[in-house]
Amino acid sequence: MPALVVRQLRKTYRNGFEALKGVDLTVDAGDFFALLGPNGAGKSTLIGILASLVNKSGGEVTVFGHDLDREPEAVKACLGLVPQEFNFNIFLPVVEVLLNQAGYYGIPRPEALERAEFYLRKLELWDRRHTEMRQLSGGLKRRLMIARGLIHQPRLLILDEPTAGVDIEIRRGMWEFLRELNAQGTTIILTTHYLEEAESLCRHIAIINRGRVAEREGMTRLLGRLEAETFVLNLKQPLTDAPDLPDFPCILLDDMSLEVELLRGQSVNSLFSALSRRGIEVASLRNKQNRLERLFLDALDKGGGEPA
Ligand code: ADP
């Protein structure tokens, strides 16, 4: 049985804006699934509907076989949400945040205490259990939101940009935790702006664009389609012509910058060696387009949304 089936999901906001225009999506039980898309694509709207925070205008949602319209309570019980915005009472101590949430799901107090301790230890928050929410750093708050989303032990956990604004070290710790959770059987869906995050964690991916699913594929296949990457190199000395490098087609953008395309498997170091053999030194380099932008643009080209 799939964890999530979404059929022809539509949302028109009160001002007439159509945020979802018939979204179809299936996520298998046990999957680690990334929902990607540019800002305004409709990701939060979709998640809001799944979590019963936003009313849908049409279509069907089924979570582990439970229909959202007919069995909202059953859906609520098997779904955990980690929202993007911090929505806590900032004066509550950390452990109370979890106990309150457990109370909301009707979990008896002794069991709630046990679970709270388990997740707080797992997420390295146990030492802070008596600290008021407002005194936690952004990264710690995020981890507490994850603990809160898990307190009723949902089979499907949905995280809306869980690592936005979190520093690298904490992010890696969160990745480890989520991987372990998934390995133990929890289905996870996350939205993210970082392709690196999706690439590192997820097995399947859907790209949403302007209220529609533009792409749904296995991670490996999708990344395999990104054959080439374009770099812009800033040079230490000016050039009058683009060098003729057999393996690396170049365009001279201006006398101090070169655009070079690298195919998958070609290394930046081998490019630097080829350039230095011609006496060309590179001061800095940047990706002309990041890979995520490239994916969105490709998805657009394939008719994922109407032109702007
Ligand atoms: P994402 O999470 O992918 O950035 P959202 O689901 O937040 O996208 O938003 C999708 C679109 O719906 C955006 O254009 C946004 O401006 C619009 N939108 C979101 N919430 C509302 C609302 N309450 N009323 C009207 N429009 C909204």
py3Dmol code that shows the C-alpha trace and the ligand (Angstrom):
import py3Dmol

protein = """\
ATOM      1  CA  MET A   1       0.000   0.000   0.000  1.00  0.00           C
ATOM      2  CA  PRO A   2       1.419   3.417  -0.896  1.00  0.00           C
ATOM      3  CA  ALA A   3       2.071   5.903   1.909  1.00  0.00           C
ATOM      4  CA  LEU A   4       0.483   8.712  -0.057  1.00  0.00           C
ATOM      5  CA  VAL A   5      -1.756   8.955  -3.091  1.00  0.00           C
ATOM      6  CA  VAL A   6      -2.755  12.392  -4.352  1.00  0.00           C
ATOM      7  CA  ARG A   7      -5.150  12.586  -7.283  1.00  0.00           C
ATOM      8  CA  GLN A   8      -6.032  15.692  -9.265  1.00  0.00           C
ATOM      9  CA  LEU A   9      -5.488  17.891  -6.233  1.00  0.00           C
ATOM     10  CA  ARG A  10      -6.596  21.473  -6.723  1.00  0.00           C
ATOM     11  CA  LYS A  11      -6.430  24.572  -4.589  1.00  0.00           C
ATOM     12  CA  THR A  12      -7.829  27.956  -5.425  1.00  0.00           C
ATOM     13  CA  TYR A  13      -7.236  30.555  -2.716  1.00  0.00           C
ATOM     14  CA  ARG A  14      -9.985  32.965  -1.760  1.00  0.00           C
ATOM     15  CA  ASN A  15      -8.473  35.718  -3.886  1.00  0.00           C
ATOM     16  CA  GLY A  16      -8.948  33.459  -6.926  1.00  0.00           C
ATOM     17  CA  PHE A  17      -5.307  32.367  -7.169  1.00  0.00           C
ATOM     18  CA  GLU A  18      -4.949  28.779  -8.398  1.00  0.00           C
ATOM     19  CA  ALA A  19      -2.014  27.417  -6.380  1.00  0.00           C
ATOM     20  CA  LEU A  20      -2.535  23.738  -7.307  1.00  0.00           C
ATOM     21  CA  LYS A  21      -3.874  22.862 -10.734  1.00  0.00           C
ATOM     22  CA  GLY A  22      -4.433  19.104 -10.564  1.00  0.00           C
ATOM     23  CA  VAL A  23      -1.508  17.472  -8.789  1.00  0.00           C
ATOM     24  CA  ASP A  24      -1.058  13.698  -9.124  1.00  0.00           C
ATOM     25  CA  LEU A  25       1.504  12.058  -6.896  1.00  0.00           C
ATOM     26  CA  THR A  26       2.166   8.644  -5.365  1.00  0.00           C
ATOM     27  CA  VAL A  27       4.775   8.007  -2.684  1.00  0.00           C
ATOM     28  CA  ASP A  28       5.546   4.396  -1.798  1.00  0.00           C
ATOM     29  CA  ALA A  29       5.635   3.212   1.790  1.00  0.00           C
ATOM     30  CA  GLY A  30       9.205   3.320   3.085  1.00  0.00           C
ATOM     31  CA  ASP A  31      10.363   5.843   0.496  1.00  0.00           C
ATOM     32  CA  PHE A  32      12.488   8.915   1.166  1.00  0.00           C
ATOM     33  CA  PHE A  33      10.939  11.425  -1.189  1.00  0.00           C
ATOM     34  CA  ALA A  34      11.942  14.952  -2.179  1.00  0.00           C
ATOM     35  CA  LEU A  35       9.485  17.576  -3.284  1.00  0.00           C
ATOM     36  CA  LEU A  36      11.400  20.256  -5.126  1.00  0.00           C
ATOM     37  CA  GLY A  37      10.266  23.400  -6.819  1.00  0.00           C
ATOM     38  CA  PRO A  38      10.984  27.090  -7.063  1.00  0.00           C
ATOM     39  CA  ASN A  39       9.430  29.553  -4.621  1.00  0.00           C
ATOM     40  CA  GLY A  40       5.711  29.861  -5.106  1.00  0.00           C
ATOM     41  CA  ALA A  41       5.411  26.485  -6.867  1.00  0.00           C
ATOM     42  CA  GLY A  42       2.760  25.218  -4.458  1.00  0.00           C
ATOM     43  CA  LYS A  43       4.786  22.932  -2.165  1.00  0.00           C
ATOM     44  CA  SER A  44       3.589  24.465   1.104  1.00  0.00           C
ATOM     45  CA  THR A  45       0.012  24.506  -0.150  1.00  0.00           C
ATOM     46  CA  LEU A  46       0.246  20.786  -0.932  1.00  0.00           C
ATOM     47  CA  ILE A  47       1.741  20.002   2.467  1.00  0.00           C
ATOM     48  CA  GLY A  48      -0.829  22.221   4.181  1.00  0.00           C
ATOM     49  CA  ILE A  49      -3.625  20.199   2.593  1.00  0.00           C
ATOM     50  CA  LEU A  50      -2.088  16.875   3.646  1.00  0.00           C
ATOM     51  CA  ALA A  51      -1.832  18.149   7.218  1.00  0.00           C
ATOM     52  CA  SER A  52      -5.423  19.511   7.213  1.00  0.00           C
ATOM     53  CA  LEU A  53      -4.191  23.088   7.659  1.00  0.00           C
ATOM     54  CA  VAL A  54      -5.453  24.169   4.247  1.00  0.00           C
ATOM     55  CA  ASN A  55      -8.779  23.116   2.683  1.00  0.00           C
ATOM     56  CA  LYS A  56      -8.482  21.636  -0.768  1.00  0.00           C
ATOM     57  CA  SER A  57     -10.711  22.845  -3.589  1.00  0.00           C
ATOM     58  CA  GLY A  58     -10.837  19.494  -5.380  1.00  0.00           C
ATOM     59  CA  GLY A  59      -9.229  16.095  -5.791  1.00  0.00           C
ATOM     60  CA  GLU A  60      -8.433  13.206  -3.467  1.00  0.00           C
ATOM     61  CA  VAL A  61      -5.803  12.486  -0.841  1.00  0.00           C
ATOM     62  CA  THR A  62      -5.196   9.056   0.679  1.00  0.00           C
ATOM     63  CA  VAL A  63      -2.636   8.406   3.413  1.00  0.00           C
ATOM     64  CA  PHE A  64      -1.889   4.720   4.054  1.00  0.00           C
ATOM     65  CA  GLY A  65      -5.267   3.873   2.590  1.00  0.00           C
ATOM     66  CA  HIS A  66      -7.201   6.441   4.662  1.00  0.00           C
ATOM     67  CA  ASP A  67      -9.161   9.019   2.718  1.00  0.00           C
ATOM     68  CA  LEU A  68      -8.601  12.571   3.962  1.00  0.00           C
ATOM     69  CA  ASP A  69     -12.287  13.521   3.549  1.00  0.00           C
ATOM     70  CA  ARG A  70     -13.815  10.419   5.094  1.00  0.00           C
ATOM     71  CA  GLU A  71     -11.213   9.600   7.780  1.00  0.00           C
ATOM     72  CA  PRO A  72      -9.408  12.805   8.715  1.00  0.00           C
ATOM     73  CA  GLU A  73      -8.590  11.500  12.199  1.00  0.00           C
ATOM     74  CA  ALA A  74      -6.960   8.352  10.831  1.00  0.00           C
ATOM     75  CA  VAL A  75      -4.927  10.477   8.427  1.00  0.00           C
ATOM     76  CA  LYS A  76      -3.871  12.777  11.263  1.00  0.00           C
ATOM     77  CA  ALA A  77      -2.749   9.796  13.343  1.00  0.00           C
ATOM     78  CA  CYS A  78      -0.390   8.426  10.706  1.00  0.00           C
ATOM     79  CA  LEU A  79       1.022  11.730   9.535  1.00  0.00           C
ATOM     80  CA  GLY A  80       3.606  13.913  11.258  1.00  0.00           C
ATOM     81  CA  LEU A  81       4.391  17.437  10.103  1.00  0.00           C
ATOM     82  CA  VAL A  82       7.476  19.557  10.647  1.00  0.00           C
ATOM     83  CA  PRO A  83       6.446  22.973   9.345  1.00  0.00           C
ATOM     84  CA  GLN A  84       8.711  25.671   8.026  1.00  0.00           C
ATOM     85  CA  GLU A  85       7.683  28.343  10.490  1.00  0.00           C
ATOM     86  CA  PHE A  86       8.376  28.040  14.215  1.00  0.00           C
ATOM     87  CA  ASN A  87       4.953  27.908  15.767  1.00  0.00           C
ATOM     88  CA  PHE A  88       5.645  27.277  19.443  1.00  0.00           C
ATOM     89  CA  ASN A  89       4.743  29.042  22.611  1.00  0.00           C
ATOM     90  CA  ILE A  90       8.178  30.589  23.143  1.00  0.00           C
ATOM     91  CA  PHE A  91       7.924  30.534  26.941  1.00  0.00           C
ATOM     92  CA  LEU A  92       7.415  26.769  27.160  1.00  0.00           C
ATOM     93  CA  PRO A  93      10.317  24.602  28.297  1.00  0.00           C
ATOM     94  CA  VAL A  94      11.517  22.173  25.650  1.00  0.00           C
ATOM     95  CA  VAL A  95      10.128  19.022  27.254  1.00  0.00           C
ATOM     96  CA  GLU A  96       6.713  20.645  27.756  1.00  0.00           C
ATOM     97  CA  VAL A  97       6.467  21.331  24.020  1.00  0.00           C
ATOM     98  CA  LEU A  98       6.628  17.583  23.455  1.00  0.00           C
ATOM     99  CA  LEU A  99       4.316  16.668  26.337  1.00  0.00           C
ATOM    100  CA  ASN A 100       1.685  19.138  25.129  1.00  0.00           C
ATOM    101  CA  GLN A 101       1.854  17.704  21.645  1.00  0.00           C
ATOM    102  CA  ALA A 102       1.563  14.170  23.050  1.00  0.00           C
ATOM    103  CA  GLY A 103      -1.483  15.291  25.027  1.00  0.00           C
ATOM    104  CA  TYR A 104      -3.017  16.589  21.825  1.00  0.00           C
ATOM    105  CA  TYR A 105      -2.751  13.075  20.389  1.00  0.00           C
ATOM    106  CA  GLY A 106      -4.110  11.478  23.574  1.00  0.00           C
ATOM    107  CA  ILE A 107      -0.877   9.711  24.498  1.00  0.00           C
ATOM    108  CA  PRO A 108      -0.879   8.797  28.225  1.00  0.00           C
ATOM    109  CA  ARG A 109       1.584  10.846  30.304  1.00  0.00           C
ATOM    110  CA  PRO A 110       4.041   8.072  31.311  1.00  0.00           C
ATOM    111  CA  GLU A 111       4.376   6.989  27.691  1.00  0.00           C
ATOM    112  CA  ALA A 112       4.664  10.606  26.550  1.00  0.00           C
ATOM    113  CA  LEU A 113       7.523  11.166  29.010  1.00  0.00           C
ATOM    114  CA  GLU A 114       9.295   8.079  27.758  1.00  0.00           C
ATOM    115  CA  ARG A 115       8.966   9.119  24.126  1.00  0.00           C
ATOM    116  CA  ALA A 116       9.971  12.719  24.867  1.00  0.00           C
ATOM    117  CA  GLU A 117      13.157  11.490  26.521  1.00  0.00           C
ATOM    118  CA  PHE A 118      13.886   9.145  23.622  1.00  0.00           C
ATOM    119  CA  TYR A 119      13.565  11.832  20.922  1.00  0.00           C
ATOM    120  CA  LEU A 120      15.260  14.567  22.951  1.00  0.00           C
ATOM    121  CA  ARG A 121      18.246  12.286  23.516  1.00  0.00           C
ATOM    122  CA  LYS A 122      18.301  11.247  19.857  1.00  0.00           C
ATOM    123  CA  LEU A 123      18.252  14.868  18.715  1.00  0.00           C
ATOM    124  CA  GLU A 124      20.773  15.971  21.344  1.00  0.00           C
ATOM    125  CA  LEU A 125      18.321  18.190  23.171  1.00  0.00           C
ATOM    126  CA  TRP A 126      18.045  16.271  26.440  1.00  0.00           C
ATOM    127  CA  ASP A 127      20.428  18.586  28.309  1.00  0.00           C
ATOM    128  CA  ARG A 128      18.206  21.494  27.309  1.00  0.00           C
ATOM    129  CA  ARG A 129      14.922  19.904  28.331  1.00  0.00           C
ATOM    130  CA  HIS A 130      14.168  22.606  30.924  1.00  0.00           C
ATOM    131  CA  THR A 131      15.287  25.488  28.693  1.00  0.00           C
ATOM    132  CA  GLU A 132      12.581  27.813  27.438  1.00  0.00           C
ATOM    133  CA  MET A 133      11.989  27.648  23.707  1.00  0.00           C
ATOM    134  CA  ARG A 134      12.923  31.293  23.168  1.00  0.00           C
ATOM    135  CA  GLN A 135      16.438  30.602  24.441  1.00  0.00           C
ATOM    136  CA  LEU A 136      17.191  27.960  21.826  1.00  0.00           C
ATOM    137  CA  SER A 137      19.214  28.702  18.705  1.00  0.00           C
ATOM    138  CA  GLY A 138      17.556  28.314  15.288  1.00  0.00           C
ATOM    139  CA  GLY A 139      19.162  24.907  14.726  1.00  0.00           C
ATOM    140  CA  LEU A 140      17.986  23.573  18.098  1.00  0.00           C
ATOM    141  CA  LYS A 141      14.462  24.860  17.472  1.00  0.00           C
ATOM    142  CA  ARG A 142      14.421  22.985  14.169  1.00  0.00           C
ATOM    143  CA  ARG A 143      15.451  19.788  15.914  1.00  0.00           C
ATOM    144  CA  LEU A 144      12.751  20.266  18.505  1.00  0.00           C
ATOM    145  CA  MET A 145      10.201  20.687  15.701  1.00  0.00           C
ATOM    146  CA  ILE A 146      11.317  17.305  14.348  1.00  0.00           C
ATOM    147  CA  ALA A 147      10.925  15.706  17.791  1.00  0.00           C
ATOM    148  CA  ARG A 148       7.476  17.261  18.075  1.00  0.00           C
ATOM    149  CA  GLY A 149       6.470  15.944  14.639  1.00  0.00           C
ATOM    150  CA  LEU A 150       7.463  12.443  15.742  1.00  0.00           C
ATOM    151  CA  ILE A 151       5.966  12.260  19.227  1.00  0.00           C
ATOM    152  CA  HIS A 152       2.881  10.313  18.036  1.00  0.00           C
ATOM    153  CA  GLN A 153       5.161   8.039  15.986  1.00  0.00           C
ATOM    154  CA  PRO A 154       3.642   8.730  12.567  1.00  0.00           C
ATOM    155  CA  ARG A 155       4.257   6.326   9.672  1.00  0.00           C
ATOM    156  CA  LEU A 156       4.682   9.269   7.310  1.00  0.00           C
ATOM    157  CA  LEU A 157       6.786  12.277   8.286  1.00  0.00           C
ATOM    158  CA  ILE A 158       6.614  15.434   6.174  1.00  0.00           C
ATOM    159  CA  LEU A 159       9.259  18.098   6.603  1.00  0.00           C
ATOM    160  CA  ASP A 160       8.923  21.520   4.997  1.00  0.00           C
ATOM    161  CA  GLU A 161      12.464  22.799   4.409  1.00  0.00           C
ATOM    162  CA  PRO A 162      13.834  21.250   7.583  1.00  0.00           C
ATOM    163  CA  THR A 163      17.341  22.601   7.212  1.00  0.00           C
ATOM    164  CA  ALA A 164      16.636  26.131   5.976  1.00  0.00           C
ATOM    165  CA  GLY A 165      19.069  28.456   7.712  1.00  0.00           C
ATOM    166  CA  VAL A 166      20.720  25.639   9.677  1.00  0.00           C
ATOM    167  CA  ASP A 167      24.507  25.459   9.705  1.00  0.00           C
ATOM    168  CA  ILE A 168      26.340  22.629   7.944  1.00  0.00           C
ATOM    169  CA  GLU A 169      27.240  20.624  11.034  1.00  0.00           C
ATOM    170  CA  ILE A 170      23.716  20.584  12.451  1.00  0.00           C
ATOM    171  CA  ARG A 171      22.372  19.867   8.988  1.00  0.00           C
ATOM    172  CA  ARG A 172      24.550  16.769   8.685  1.00  0.00           C
ATOM    173  CA  GLY A 173      23.419  15.597  12.111  1.00  0.00           C
ATOM    174  CA  MET A 174      19.797  16.015  11.043  1.00  0.00           C
ATOM    175  CA  TRP A 175      20.468  14.081   7.854  1.00  0.00           C
ATOM    176  CA  GLU A 176      21.907  11.203   9.871  1.00  0.00           C
ATOM    177  CA  PHE A 177      18.882  11.166  12.121  1.00  0.00           C
ATOM    178  CA  LEU A 178      16.421  11.230   9.205  1.00  0.00           C
ATOM    179  CA  ARG A 179      18.291   8.466   7.398  1.00  0.00           C
ATOM    180  CA  GLU A 180      18.105   6.268  10.476  1.00  0.00           C
ATOM    181  CA  LEU A 181      14.408   7.020  10.923  1.00  0.00           C
ATOM    182  CA  ASN A 182      13.753   6.085   7.300  1.00  0.00           C
ATOM    183  CA  ALA A 183      15.841   2.916   7.586  1.00  0.00           C
ATOM    184  CA  GLN A 184      13.645   1.897  10.515  1.00  0.00           C
ATOM    185  CA  GLY A 185      10.546   2.180   8.340  1.00  0.00           C
ATOM    186  CA  THR A 186       9.207   5.750   8.528  1.00  0.00           C
ATOM    187  CA  THR A 187       8.272   7.131   5.123  1.00  0.00           C
ATOM    188  CA  ILE A 188       9.694  10.630   4.713  1.00  0.00           C
ATOM    189  CA  ILE A 189       8.750  13.431   2.354  1.00  0.00           C
ATOM    190  CA  LEU A 190      10.731  16.633   2.442  1.00  0.00           C
ATOM    191  CA  THR A 191      10.731  19.876   0.568  1.00  0.00           C
ATOM    192  CA  THR A 192      14.042  21.550   0.120  1.00  0.00           C
ATOM    193  CA  HIS A 193      15.832  24.243  -1.807  1.00  0.00           C
ATOM    194  CA  TYR A 194      19.067  22.309  -1.660  1.00  0.00           C
ATOM    195  CA  LEU A 195      19.511  19.769  -4.427  1.00  0.00           C
ATOM    196  CA  GLU A 196      22.485  18.477  -2.465  1.00  0.00           C
ATOM    197  CA  GLU A 197      20.121  17.600   0.366  1.00  0.00           C
ATOM    198  CA  ALA A 198      17.676  15.783  -1.899  1.00  0.00           C
ATOM    199  CA  GLU A 199      20.569  14.048  -3.622  1.00  0.00           C
ATOM    200  CA  SER A 200      22.085  12.903  -0.379  1.00  0.00           C
ATOM    201  CA  LEU A 201      18.884  11.657   1.266  1.00  0.00           C
ATOM    202  CA  CYS A 202      16.156  10.856  -1.197  1.00  0.00           C
ATOM    203  CA  ARG A 203      15.415   7.959  -3.511  1.00  0.00           C
ATOM    204  CA  HIS A 204      12.638   9.622  -5.492  1.00  0.00           C
ATOM    205  CA  ILE A 205      11.896  13.162  -6.389  1.00  0.00           C
ATOM    206  CA  ALA A 206       9.067  15.213  -7.812  1.00  0.00           C
ATOM    207  CA  ILE A 207       9.452  18.703  -9.152  1.00  0.00           C
ATOM    208  CA  ILE A 208       6.465  20.986  -8.707  1.00  0.00           C
ATOM    209  CA  ASN A 209       6.157  24.023 -10.860  1.00  0.00           C
ATOM    210  CA  ARG A 210       3.297  26.515 -10.951  1.00  0.00           C
ATOM    211  CA  GLY A 211       0.881  24.164  -9.260  1.00  0.00           C
ATOM    212  CA  ARG A 212       1.651  21.062 -11.309  1.00  0.00           C
ATOM    213  CA  VAL A 213       3.995  18.101 -11.018  1.00  0.00           C
ATOM    214  CA  ALA A 214       6.465  18.688 -13.797  1.00  0.00           C
ATOM    215  CA  GLU A 215       8.659  15.665 -13.134  1.00  0.00           C
ATOM    216  CA  ARG A 216       8.592  12.495 -11.059  1.00  0.00           C
ATOM    217  CA  GLU A 217      11.594  10.240 -11.173  1.00  0.00           C
ATOM    218  CA  GLY A 218      14.237   8.208  -9.370  1.00  0.00           C
ATOM    219  CA  MET A 219      17.028  10.396  -8.057  1.00  0.00           C
ATOM    220  CA  THR A 220      19.831   8.592  -9.888  1.00  0.00           C
ATOM    221  CA  ARG A 221      18.098   8.801 -13.256  1.00  0.00           C
ATOM    222  CA  LEU A 222      17.260  12.429 -12.821  1.00  0.00           C
ATOM    223  CA  LEU A 223      20.798  13.404 -11.909  1.00  0.00           C
ATOM    224  CA  GLY A 224      22.110  11.299 -14.782  1.00  0.00           C
ATOM    225  CA  ARG A 225      20.189  13.567 -17.142  1.00  0.00           C
ATOM    226  CA  LEU A 226      22.242  16.525 -16.016  1.00  0.00           C
ATOM    227  CA  GLU A 227      24.994  15.700 -18.417  1.00  0.00           C
ATOM    228  CA  ALA A 228      26.947  18.899 -18.483  1.00  0.00           C
ATOM    229  CA  GLU A 229      27.752  21.703 -16.087  1.00  0.00           C
ATOM    230  CA  THR A 230      28.787  25.163 -17.219  1.00  0.00           C
ATOM    231  CA  PHE A 231      31.403  27.154 -15.341  1.00  0.00           C
ATOM    232  CA  VAL A 232      32.500  30.758 -15.606  1.00  0.00           C
ATOM    233  CA  LEU A 233      36.195  31.236 -14.895  1.00  0.00           C
ATOM    234  CA  ASN A 234      37.704  34.558 -13.886  1.00  0.00           C
ATOM    235  CA  LEU A 235      41.227  34.830 -15.246  1.00  0.00           C
ATOM    236  CA  LYS A 236      44.340  36.324 -13.705  1.00  0.00           C
ATOM    237  CA  GLN A 237      45.531  37.824 -17.004  1.00  0.00           C
ATOM    238  CA  PRO A 238      43.429  39.116 -19.920  1.00  0.00           C
ATOM    239  CA  LEU A 239      42.974  37.052 -23.118  1.00  0.00           C
ATOM    240  CA  THR A 240      42.227  38.183 -26.643  1.00  0.00           C
ATOM    241  CA  ASP A 241      40.877  34.839 -27.913  1.00  0.00           C
ATOM    242  CA  ALA A 242      39.300  31.775 -26.344  1.00  0.00           C
ATOM    243  CA  PRO A 243      41.914  28.994 -26.093  1.00  0.00           C
ATOM    244  CA  ASP A 244      41.394  26.011 -28.349  1.00  0.00           C
ATOM    245  CA  LEU A 245      41.170  23.108 -25.887  1.00  0.00           C
ATOM    246  CA  PRO A 246      40.100  19.850 -27.564  1.00  0.00           C
ATOM    247  CA  ASP A 247      38.346  18.420 -24.479  1.00  0.00           C
ATOM    248  CA  PHE A 248      36.799  21.620 -23.153  1.00  0.00           C
ATOM    249  CA  PRO A 249      34.823  23.885 -25.478  1.00  0.00           C
ATOM    250  CA  CYS A 250      35.284  27.507 -24.258  1.00  0.00           C
ATOM    251  CA  ILE A 251      33.720  30.846 -25.003  1.00  0.00           C
ATOM    252  CA  LEU A 252      35.462  34.110 -24.136  1.00  0.00           C
ATOM    253  CA  LEU A 253      32.804  36.231 -22.377  1.00  0.00           C
ATOM    254  CA  ASP A 254      35.099  39.225 -21.954  1.00  0.00           C
ATOM    255  CA  ASP A 255      38.890  39.501 -21.791  1.00  0.00           C
ATOM    256  CA  MET A 256      38.943  38.369 -18.145  1.00  0.00           C
ATOM    257  CA  SER A 257      36.304  35.608 -18.166  1.00  0.00           C
ATOM    258  CA  LEU A 258      35.846  32.298 -19.923  1.00  0.00           C
ATOM    259  CA  GLU A 259      32.798  30.059 -20.062  1.00  0.00           C
ATOM    260  CA  VAL A 260      33.565  26.332 -20.158  1.00  0.00           C
ATOM    261  CA  GLU A 261      31.326  23.301 -20.317  1.00  0.00           C
ATOM    262  CA  LEU A 262      32.330  20.228 -18.333  1.00  0.00           C
ATOM    263  CA  LEU A 263      30.697  16.893 -19.076  1.00  0.00           C
ATOM    264  CA  ARG A 264      29.907  14.414 -16.328  1.00  0.00           C
ATOM    265  CA  GLY A 265      33.146  12.671 -15.452  1.00  0.00           C
ATOM    266  CA  GLN A 266      35.429  15.542 -16.504  1.00  0.00           C
ATOM    267  CA  SER A 267      37.164  17.085 -13.524  1.00  0.00           C
ATOM    268  CA  VAL A 268      37.759  20.740 -12.820  1.00  0.00           C
ATOM    269  CA  ASN A 269      41.400  19.859 -12.089  1.00  0.00           C
ATOM    270  CA  SER A 270      41.956  18.448 -15.573  1.00  0.00           C
ATOM    271  CA  LEU A 271      40.488  21.670 -16.992  1.00  0.00           C
ATOM    272  CA  PHE A 272      42.894  23.719 -14.863  1.00  0.00           C
ATOM    273  CA  SER A 273      45.842  21.612 -16.076  1.00  0.00           C
ATOM    274  CA  ALA A 274      44.815  22.044 -19.715  1.00  0.00           C
ATOM    275  CA  LEU A 275      44.560  25.815 -19.193  1.00  0.00           C
ATOM    276  CA  SER A 276      47.849  26.107 -17.345  1.00  0.00           C
ATOM    277  CA  ARG A 277      49.621  24.252 -20.196  1.00  0.00           C
ATOM    278  CA  ARG A 278      48.515  27.245 -22.321  1.00  0.00           C
ATOM    279  CA  GLY A 279      49.814  29.641 -19.675  1.00  0.00           C
ATOM    280  CA  ILE A 280      46.308  30.595 -18.548  1.00  0.00           C
ATOM    281  CA  GLU A 281      45.791  31.045 -14.811  1.00  0.00           C
ATOM    282  CA  VAL A 282      42.395  31.024 -13.132  1.00  0.00           C
ATOM    283  CA  ALA A 283      41.609  33.400 -10.259  1.00  0.00           C
ATOM    284  CA  SER A 284      38.187  31.972  -9.372  1.00  0.00           C
ATOM    285  CA  LEU A 285      35.338  29.944 -10.809  1.00  0.00           C
ATOM    286  CA  ARG A 286      31.599  29.654 -10.317  1.00  0.00           C
ATOM    287  CA  ASN A 287      28.782  27.545 -11.686  1.00  0.00           C
ATOM    288  CA  LYS A 288      26.953  29.454 -14.360  1.00  0.00           C
ATOM    289  CA  GLN A 289      23.733  27.845 -13.214  1.00  0.00           C
ATOM    290  CA  ASN A 290      23.258  25.598 -10.283  1.00  0.00           C
ATOM    291  CA  ARG A 291      21.951  22.151 -10.978  1.00  0.00           C
ATOM    292  CA  LEU A 292      18.686  22.762  -9.228  1.00  0.00           C
ATOM    293  CA  GLU A 293      17.944  25.756 -11.457  1.00  0.00           C
ATOM    294  CA  ARG A 294      18.828  23.601 -14.405  1.00  0.00           C
ATOM    295  CA  LEU A 295      16.335  20.937 -13.332  1.00  0.00           C
ATOM    296  CA  PHE A 296      13.572  23.511 -12.896  1.00  0.00           C
ATOM    297  CA  LEU A 297      14.280  25.003 -16.295  1.00  0.00           C
ATOM    298  CA  ASP A 298      14.319  21.596 -17.968  1.00  0.00           C
ATOM    299  CA  ALA A 299      11.035  20.786 -16.249  1.00  0.00           C
ATOM    300  CA  LEU A 300       9.589  24.051 -17.553  1.00  0.00           C
ATOM    301  CA  ASP A 301      10.750  23.236 -21.076  1.00  0.00           C
ATOM    302  CA  LYS A 302       8.944  19.928 -20.845  1.00  0.00           C
ATOM    303  CA  GLY A 303       5.660  21.738 -20.329  1.00  0.00           C
ATOM    304  CA  GLY A 304       5.518  21.614 -16.535  1.00  0.00           C
ATOM    305  CA  GLY A 305       3.950  25.044 -16.414  1.00  0.00           C
ATOM    306  CA  GLU A 306       2.689  27.786 -18.648  1.00  0.00           C
ATOM    307  CA  PRO A 307       5.092  30.536 -19.606  1.00  0.00           C
ATOM    308  CA  ALA A 308       5.240  33.379 -17.076  1.00  0.00           C
TER     309      ALA A 308
END
"""
ligand_1 = """\
27
ADP
P 5.939 27.117 -2.214
O 5.783 26.453 -0.887
O 6.261 26.146 -3.313
O 6.887 28.281 -2.182
P 3.221 28.040 -1.762
O 2.365 26.829 -1.687
O 3.611 28.714 -0.498
O 4.522 27.712 -2.644
O 2.494 29.120 -2.662
C 2.001 28.821 -3.962
C 1.321 30.060 -4.510
O 0.120 30.306 -3.805
C 2.166 31.313 -4.387
O 2.024 32.070 -5.572
C 1.550 32.046 -3.210
O 1.690 33.443 -3.363
C 0.091 31.636 -3.283
N -0.534 31.619 -1.966
C -0.108 30.946 -0.868
N -0.943 31.137 0.175
C -1.911 31.955 -0.258
C -3.099 32.541 0.329
N -3.428 32.293 1.596
N -3.856 33.334 -0.442
C -3.544 33.577 -1.730
N -2.458 33.061 -2.358
C -1.653 32.266 -1.649
"""
view = py3Dmol.view(width=600, height=400)
view.addModel(protein, "pdb")
view.setStyle({"model": 0}, {"cartoon": {"style": "trace"}})
view.addModel(ligand_1, "xyz")
view.setStyle({"model": 1}, {"stick": {}})
view.zoomTo()
view.show()
